Amino acid sequence: MRLLAVRLQNLNSLSGTHEVRFDVEPLNSAGVFLIAGPTGAGKSTLLDAITLALYGRAARYGNDKAEEMMSRHTAECFAEVDFEANGEKLRAIWRMRRARGKADGKLQPVERRLAKVDTGDILAEKAGEIDRLIEEKTGLDAQRFMRSVLLAQGQFAAFLKAKPTERAELLEKITGTEIYSDLSVLAFETYKAKDEAAMRLKADLGAVIILDDEARTQLESKLIESRASAERLNAESQSSTRELHAGREHAAIVAEMVRLNESSEQLAHRQTEAAKKVTEAQGIAEQAKIQRQQREPIWEQAAGMAAQSTQLEKQLNDSRATYQTWLKDQKEASSRREAAEKALSAHADLTQALEVWLKQNAADEGLADSLPKLRASVREWRTAFEKLAEGQKRQTEASALNQRLTESEAQTTSLTKKVSDQTAKTAQARNELEKLAKALEAQREVKRQAELVAGFDEHRHDLQPGAPCPLCGATEHPFAEAKADFESQLQTAKKLLTSLEKQHDQTQRELHASERDLVKLEAESNAQMKRTEEIRKALAEMVVPDVPALEEAEHTTRSQAHAGLLPHSRTGKPPHQPDHAEQEVEALQSRAAAFAKKQQEATQKQGERQRIESDIQLAKQEEIAKTKRLEELKAEGVSLRTKSDELKASLNTLLGGKLLQEDRQQHEAQVSSTEKASREAEAQLNTLQTQIAGLKAKLEQLELRQQPYEGQPVLGLEALQELEAKAKRLNDEFATQRTEVGSMEQQIRSDDAARKRREAGGAELQAAEAEALRWGRLKELIGSADGAKFSRFAQSLTLRQLIRLANEHLCVLAERYRLTAAEGSDLDLRIVDLYQANADRPMESLSGGESFLASLALALGLSELASRRYPIDSLFIDEGFGTLDSGTLEIALSALENLRSRGKTIGLISHVDLLKERLTTQVRVIRSSGGRSRIEVAA
């Protein structure tokens, strides 16, 4: 699998749309590139975008927190990745929106899509189908991708330092092999459940009880007898119950017929009385109607008089209202006259004050015409004043820049000398190191020769004077008697070799320190020279104006402004600053406006006086007219009141002191009540007639029901009670017998069920015990309550495979060391030192840089382990480089760059400055204002 491009929008601090292309230059040809930026700028968000697009989850947040990736105050975000797998280019898209395109809208469901890059054909749009296709084409699900592409080197650093008891849990987390613990726990718990189920089944079968054959036969015989007895008792009980019902019905029919005959006689008497009441009520109702007809002419006359009275009252009220209206108008006219007279008096006072003010400020009358020229002269003064201030400022800045240039050039000279001195010092250390290396190699050869000569000591005892040497054939043996010299030479060679090795290591450390100092000084010198050049450029570009000329121009414009302002000044003092002059001009503008306003007010006051005098005359005329009309309305009201009183007296005499409506309602109520009484009497009569007819019908029905009992005596209370007791006794006996039959039937059914259960339970128990035995064997092999039994075995196999793959990278990163599993411990790690005769050492003996290289090798090994049969060509490493010295960092970067030959591209995520200098191909995450960042690709 190879990543080709990643595009994203509005994810965390990366607001807006961003794109990084890995398939074009400069990233396409870079074996190792750097993803650089300040802490928190959004470097890791780039990795989150990759896993969002491919698997719908952020690498840091998991599947449940993907919505937290959207930038604040945005309504949409997306992540898009182009990648190549087995020669096919695919595009994975993840997108999320808010409702209505609003930043505060409700989050909508996530959209995902997998398509072909070349044709745009959509392969899947459902999350489950997309995950399946990506795993099928790349061989990586989400967990394997994060372990094989996003290398968490820091986890392996913790893994190296962990105790063996803790290493299984860490290895399980890193490699994603939690399933082995789950299988171990599942085997243990399943066996436990199966064994408990078999034990419960066995106990249940032991509790099943069945009848023996003799008891079963006796129960069945007794059941047959009880059923026959129950049938006989049921027949007798039903016969007795029918006889009791017939006796009760006959007695009830006779009693009901006697009651109905008595009720019929009573209703006939009440019918006669009701007929008399109907005749009386009809006569009273007719008399009430006649009286109402006689009052109709009187009501019509009274209605006319009442209408006339109402009309007079209305006219009287209208006259009163009109009077009040005219009275109000007359008072308002008087008020307006009095107000106008007061206004005229006040107006005279204001006019006099205005005239006094105009005389006092007569000097401002022509001020408005002078203002344009005054403003122009003040503006010219301000322009000259500001140019002079800017020129003085530029002159000061130029002096400061000259001073800074002098100081910067001195610092540049000092740093250049330091770089030269340090370069010479580094070259001297490098030459000394080369000399020591040659001396060390020569001394190693001396030591090897001394060891070789000393190794022949056991053969020298066999040499005989004059006899040939079995090794070289010589007959003279000068070394045979020089044993002490050989031993002394060997010890001297060893001591000298040890001393040279210490000098070589010390010199090498001094060289590394000198190189680091030289790199730092060169960086400082380059930066200082750049700053010096920037100051020199700024000084060359700066334009310094002619300050004396500017001062002369400012003096001339100031004098002209003073000459225009002083004639109008009330203080007699000229302004010292253009700001003060502008303030005086604004004050003169206000004075000119105030004088013009006062002149306008004087003109308005003259017109207002004439209007007020006219209002007074009109108000007087209106007041006289309204007073006259009030007198006329008062006389009209007295006349209407007299006519209304006379008409009310006549109407009172006609109705006998009653109101027309009251008299009419009284007679209408009398007619209504008498008619109601008549109707109620007729209804009562009809009800009685209906009841009598109903009684006759019921008697006819009872006579029909009595016919079957014709000639039979009517049973008395005592005879009925005897029949009822007999029926109850037979029914109780039948119920008892039926209960006994049901009990025996239930015993037989229970025995049948118990026999079937025991027969089926035997086979079920045998199967359950066999299943428990099978799971018990599996539990003994891999099962444990905490899952550790199978997990430790599986992790030991995984660790050995991981060590093999990691050592392939470690031989490049640190050829001196190899990782190995400790003897007698499944998960204990050791380090083999090839430079010390394959010495086996604990992991704690590694230095910080060596531990980093070992953990990096493990991370690269895990990537190959997780990728299985599918090659992975794009890797990202997000941890650990900030703690390395320059030498170790150079080794690590060289090893990573060598992976380019295997078709791999590696991105390092870091903010370390040394990496920025070493790796020029960079994806830079640059922080902007407002907590946002942008992405740039640089080479």
Secondary structure, DSSP 8 states (H G I E B T S, - for coil): -EEEEEEEEEETTEEEEEEEESSSTTTTT-SEEEEE--TTSSHHHHHHHHHHHHHSSBTTTBGGGGGGGB-TT-SEEEEEEEEEETTEEEEEEEEEEBGGG-TTS-B---EEEEEETTT--EEE-SHHHHHHHHHHHHS--HHHHHHHTEE-HHHHHHHHHS-HHHHHHHHHHHHT-THHHHHHHHHHHHHHHHHHHHHHHHHHHHT-----HHHHHHHHHHHHHHHHHHHHHHHHHHHHHHHHHHHHHHHHHHHHHHHHHHHHHHHHHHHHHHHHHHHHHHHHHHHHHHHHHHHHHHHHHHHHHHHHHHHHHHHHHHHHHHHHHHHHHHHHHHHHHHHHHHHHHHHHHHHHHHHHHHHHTGGGTTHHHHHHHHHHHHHHHHHHHHHHHHHHHHHHHHHHHHHHHHHHHHHHHHHHHHHHHHHHHHHHHHHHHHHHHHHHHHHHHHHHHHHHHHTTHHHHTT--TTS--TTT--S--GGGG-HHHHHHHHHHHHHHHHHHHHHHHHHHHHHHHHHHHHHHHHHHHHHHHHHHHHHHHHHHH-----HHHHHHHHHHHHHHHHHHHGGG-SS----SSHHHHHHHHHHHHHHHHHHHHHHHHHHHHHHHHHHHHHHHHHHHHHHHHHHHHHHHHHHHHHHHHHHHHHHHHHHHHHTTT--HHHHHHHHHHHHHHHHHHHHHHHHHHHHHHHHHHHHHHHHHHHHHHHGGGTT-----HHHHHHHHHHHHHHHHHHHHHHHHHHHHHHHHHHHHHHHHHHHHHHHHHHHHHHHHHHHHHHHHHH--TTSHHHHHHHHHHHHHHHHHHHHHHHHHH-TTEEEEE-TT-SS-EEEEEGGGTTEEEEGGGS-HHHHHHHHHHHHHHHHHHHHTTS---EEEE-SSGGG--HHHHHHHHHHHHHGGGGT-EEEEEE--HHHHHH---EEEEEE-GGG-EEEEEE-
